[in-house]
Amino acid sequence: MLNKARSFKIYTERLNEDKIKELLAISFDGSTIIHTKGQWKGQEEDSIIVEIITANRLLVEALADKIKRMNRQEAVLVTSCAVDFELI
């Protein structure tokens, strides 16, 4: 049976990754971290994308704010889109 939720992605510089993983484990049943290269204001940086499937937008926004403050970043990007999902 298909369930409805949102897929949230948090794009951030690759700093304090172990702490981010701890925060994810506390708040969510599952998540995915993708290692990538990003660019902020013309400067390339090692980045991660944190993907979370949930209906709880406030929890994702709170996590994004913690990451931003912990990494002393001007901003982190959060995107979302509606998804249908099924655990098989």
N, C-alpha and C positions, 0 to 999 in steps of 0.2 A: 504494500500500500504506500502510495506517495504521500510524503509530508511536505508542508510548506514552511519556509523560513527565509532568511536572507544570508547571502554570502558576503561577509565583510572582509576587506583586506586593509591591513595597516602597512604602509610603506615607510620605512625608517632606515636610518644609517645603522650599519652593523656594529653596534656598540652594546656592551652588557648583555650579550645574547643569553648567557646562562641565567641571568636574573629575569629576562623576559620569559624564558622557558618556565621558570618557577612561577611567575605570575600567571602564565597560561594554565599551568597544572592546577593552580588554586581555583581559578575562575571557570574553567571550561572542561567538558569531558574529552574534547579532542581539538586539535588544531594542526596546521601545517606551516612550516617555515621554509621559505624558498630563498636560497642565496642568489644574489644577482648584483649587477652593477647599476647604479643610479646616477642621476645628475641633479644637482641643486645649484641654481644660479650660476650655471656654466662650469661647475666643478664636479668632476666624476668622483664617485665614492663607492666603497663597498656597502651594499645595502641588503636588507632582508625584507621580504613580504611575509606578513603573518596573515594566514587565512583562517577564518573561523565561520562555521555555519551555526547560526543561532537566530532566535527571534528577539534577543535582548540587546537592543541597540545601546541602551544606557551603560551596560556592562562593557561593551566594546569601546565606547567613547571614554569611559573611565580608564580602561587599560591604555588607550592611545595617549591620554593625558599623562599617565604615570610614565610611559615610555619617553614622551617628549621632555618631561621634567628631569627624569633620571639621566637621559643622554644630553641634557642641556641644548636641545635643539630649538630652533625658531618655530618649527612646525613639523608635524608628521601628517601624511596624507591618509585619509580614511575613505574608502569607496564601499559601496554596497549595491547589490542587485538581488532581485527575488529569485529564489531557486526552489525547485521541487527535489526532494531527496528521498532515498530509501536505504536503510541499512540492510545489507544482505548477508 
